[in-house]
Amino acid sequence: MDLFASASDKHEPLAFRMRPRTLDEFAGQEHIVGKGRLLRRVIQADQLSSLIFYGPPGTGKTTLAWVIANSTKSTFITMNAVLSGVKDLREAIEKAKEQRDLYGKRTTLFVDEVHRWNKAQQDALLPWVENGTVIFVGATTQNPYFEVNPALVSRSRIFQLVPLTEDDLSGVVRRALADTERGYGRYAVELADDALRHLVKISNGDARSLLNALELAVETTPSTFPPPAGEPITVTLDIAEQSIQRKVVLYDKEGDYHFDTISAFIKSVRGSDPDATLYWLARMVHAGEDPHFIFRRMLVSASEDVGMADPDALQVVAAAAAAFDRVGLPEGRYHLAHAALYLSTCPKSNTIMGFFDALEHIESEAKAGEVPNHLRDASRDKEGFGHGEGYLYPHAFRDHWVSQQYLPAALQGKIFYEPSEVGYEARIRDTVQRRREIQLAQASEPPSVEVLTFSPPDRERDRWLARVGIEQSAMLSAIRDKVIEGAALRRHDRVLDADARSGLLLWEAVRRTPEGGTWAIVTSDSERELIEHELLRLSETERPRILQAERALLDPPLFPAGRSAPLEERVAGASARNPLAAALADGMRFDAIVGRNLLTRVPDKEAAFFLLRQMVERGGRLSIAETVPSRAPLLSDYLSDAVSGLSADEQAVVGEFAKAEQHVRSQLLGEITGWPPEELERACRAAGFAECSLRIEQFAERRTVAEKQVDAWFGGDSAYGRAVSGIMTPGDIGRIVAVCKRKLAGTELSWPVHVAFLRAAAAD
């Protein structure tokens, strides 16, 4: 059976005739076939690898296969798993081998509803996918991770399709009404606005359902179809309501929608949202879900999600379930709603999960801990072995409690249960904590062991260098993680690393957007070569696109300070002088832009943010980290802490040096590095970003000062040294150099680094 036979036959259903033939005609699914997305690139480049399209009916899975069939130069074979078996598969494989051996052509095999094949049928396909005889493209409404052979899934890239938006569906209708070849463009169809809204809303994201309803409405409105030439066909709201009377609730008691809906219900309960809880409960009841299944899940949630925060929750749900069994449907729905509302509105605690921590410990421990002697059963062998001796009977003490150890000796001090601060647990928390503190205090201390070590001076220095490297690596890792987290990257996002010279953010962005795309900006051949060396491990379609220019995207000279021109003019000037901005302006917009130290030395930060805003898609995110120079320590800060032992003249020189450094910071560097971190948020908002948030965090680096480094600071080749020389006399500078060498050389300094993390979003 050929799924992609010609759609020109007017007797075919409208939904079949209007199926898109090219990517430009395809509606929706911007997250996988939008401009610059991975799937669009591989289709256009005809570089397909095995794919599985997964999503609800009417979202375009088979249509995408249609588009691939029209785009690829390979032989395209189609099968439907409902109608085809192993025999048909063998015939398709033989044809593929013939095309490969005789003509050197690849074969793409499309299997619709692939989940309908059993394991043996799917296994029969696997060897030919493995050896490259066919490129497999599958479509399924069921979760491929559960319904498709894991070996087949592991060799395929999964693309999930989602229900079409109302805008997408409206476009589908308009295209069908305007198309003179396949649609109703030859007729005078007048579709009322309220009728269109109804059809779109009730179709529930399903383009096929929408077109079927439109076909019914258009072709049953006139007395005969097609109507006499020039006779209008008017589709009113009443006609639209008759053509699509009730939307179909996607639900399968053994499929994804069953599990997804119950998951949404339980997560709404856990999140204490009674409105969402009732909505998902109604979805399940409406679709005919078994109420006993819902009650079972609520009984689990009463202990897992509520637990000790409200011990009565379990009783309430159990009572509601028992009442339901006595009453039945339809009145039993009151008991379902009663239990669901109670769970969603009571306090929550998952401290009961401590049991599973204890279970995990037992499964992993090499040797089970012995039961303490005083806890052993004394009824059988107390006289012979002394079992139970030393046990303190709690009821014989005040408050029916006495401090004694109940864990095995090897687990003294181990904590599995930590009471929360909500509901019932809030009342018992202090008591549990106080009693635990007493028990921990009585626990035996481990024996102390003296460790003697010796390291030569050079080894000691190596250890220090290693520690500094670890600290710096930890700081960079933390910066990377916070920036990437702030960008909230999705698998299908288009991401721009606005300064990829170090690669700090680039590779993490690539890993997080396998179905999207990543662009990297570099400014030299060496930077490009460094990235391209890493590209060798990625396929051509997965590699980030490298954009190289002589200057950075936000090169400081492009954004000079002190200009009174309107913002748009300042940005236009910067764009005109920056080839990167022009290259990126060619219709490309990014879902996220990330960067580090993009604006630290940019005077006109507002114009720089505006340029970034022009490159962000609607609803896109900006996440950057900027080192704050104005909060960096001064060398005089460390000298001021080491004034003991200095002469009065030296102390006076240190004071003058502190003033000189302050002057250097404010005058020499000016607004380039003297800006307050709050300036970032103000400039970001002024440039048109919304939801701007700024957070400043301090990191610490350890630095050791060497005498040669002191000479370099104050030498003539140093801009810092020349600036200080313009303020202080040569004699005073000589004294400062001597003090630095005496007090700081060879010492380890804790050097604070302040980093401003800015997150922002472009308005939808």
C-alpha positions, 0 to 999 in steps of 0.5 A: 500500500502506498500511503503517498499516492497522488492527492489530486483525486477530488474523491479523496478526503479533504484532509488527505488532499491538503496534506503538505508536500513541502516544509514551507507548507507544513503547519506547526511543530516549529520546535523541530522543523523551524528555521535552523532546526536540526530536522529541517537541516537534515531534510533539506540536505538529504542527510537522513539518519533513522528517525521516529516521529511520536505524537498524537493523531493529526499533528503531522507525523505521516505528513513529515514522511510525505515531505521527506518522500518529496525531498529525498533522492533516495528510494522511498518505500512506505508501509503501514504496520497494521496492513503489513507483516514480515513478508512485506518487510522482506520484499521491501528489504530485497528492493532496497538491496537491489537499489543499493547493489545495482544503482548505488541508491539509498532506500528510506523505509517509512513504517506508519504506526510502527508500534503495531508491529510485535517484537518479532516483526520489529526485530526483523527490521533491526539488522537492515537498519544496523547495516545501513541497507535502509534508513528507517523512519517510523511514526507512532502515537505511543511512547517509543521508549515503551512500545518500540524495540529498544535496540531500534530506538537506540539507533534512531533520533526521536522527534516528539510532535505536539498538538497544533496551536490555534494559530496553526489550525487557523492557517490550515483552514485558510489554506484549504479555503484558498487552494484552488487545486486541492481545496475549496478555492474554486468555490465562494466559501464564506466561513464566519469568524465565530464558526472558524473559532469553534472549529479550531477550538473543538478540534483540540490541536488535531488538523485532520479532525479540523479538516474533516469537520470543515469538509462536512460543513462545506459540502453539506451546506448547499443542496448539491455539491459542488453548487452551481457556479458563483453560488456562495457557500456560507458556513455559520456557527450553527453549521460548524457546531453540527459538523464537529459536535464534540471534541475527542478527549485523547485517552487510552487506558493502556497507552501514553495518555492514560499514564500522562493524565494520571501523572498530571493528576498526581503532580497537581495533587503534590503541587497543592493545586486543587483547580488542576487536580479537579481538572485532571480528575474530570478528564479521567472520569470523562474518558471512562477511567476506572475509579478504583485505579484513581483511588489506588493512586490517591492512596499511594499519594496519601503516604508518599506526598502527604505522609506525616504532614497530615497522618489523617490523609490516608484515613480520609482517602481510604474512607472515600474509597470504601464509600465509593464501593458502597455507593457506586457511580454516578454518585460515587464521583462525590467521593472521588472529588472529596478525596482529591480535594483533601489531598490537594489542599492538605500540607505535604511532606515526603519524609517517609522516603527516609525508609527507601534511604534505609533500604538502599543502605541495607542493600549496599552495605557489605556486612549487616550491622549486628543488633546491639546486645541491649536490644536483643531478645532476652526471653530465651538466652538472657542467662547464657549470653546476657542478651537484653542486658542494659536495655532501658524501658522507656515507659519507666522514665519521664515522658516515656522516653530515655536516651539510648542507642537503637542503631547498630554500632557502625551506624551511630549518628546515621539519619534517615528521617528528617521531619519537615516544618509543615502540618503535624510534623511541625509539631513533632520536629523540635522533639525529634531533633532534641532527642536526636541531639542527645543521642548523637552526643552520646554516640561513641567518637571514632578513635583518633589516628595520628597521621605523619606526613612530609613533603619537600618544598617543591612538592608543597608548591605543586600541591598548592598549584593543584588546589588553586587549579581545582578552585578556579575550575570549580568557579568556572564550572559554577559560572557555566552551570548558572548561565546554562541554567538561566537560559532554560535550554530545551532540546529543540532550541536555537542557541547563540554563544555570543563569545565562544572563545573559551568554549566554556558555554558552547559544549554544554549548549550543544549537549542540551540542544540535540534537536535544535542548533548552536551558533558560536562566535569567535574572532581568530583562527586559533579560536576557530581551530580549537573549536573545530578540533572538538567538532570531529567527534560530532556528525556534520548536522550536529555541529555548531555553526562557527561565525568568525569575524575580526571583532567580537559581536559586542566589541567595545569600540562599537559602543562608545559612551557619551553619545546622545543619539537615539538608541536605534541609531546607536545600534544601527551604527554598531551593526553597520560596522560589525559584519557578524550582526549583519550575518545574524540579521538574515532572518535568524532569531535565537531562542536563547543567547548565552555569554560570559563577560560580553559587556564588562568593557562595553561603555554603552551597555544599553545599545549592546543589550538592544542589539542582543534583543534584536537577535532573540526570538519572541519569548526567547531568553538571555543568560549572561555572567559578567565579572564586576571590576568595580568590586575587585579588591585593590592591592592597597587593601592587602597592604592596609591589613599588613601595616604592623611592623611598618615605619610611620613613613611607610604607613603614610606611603601606604595611605597615599598609595590607597588614594592613588589606586582609587584614583586609577580605578575611577579615572583611568578605567572610568565607566568601562570598569567602574560601573555598578552591577545594577547598571546591567539590569537597568540597561537590559530593561531599557533595551526592551527585555522583560523579566530581567533579574540580577544576582551577584555571587562572590567566588574566591581565588587563592593567589600567591604573590611573587617578587617578579610579579610585583616588579611587573605590576609597577614596571613601565610596560604595565598600564597600571604602573604607568597610571600610578607613576602619574600620581606618585613620585618615583621615590614613593613608588620604590618604597611601595614596591619594597613594602609589597615584596616584604609583606606580600611576596610569597604569601597566599592571598584570598582574592574575591571575584564578584560575578553578576548573573543576569537573566532576561526574557523577550516579551511574547 
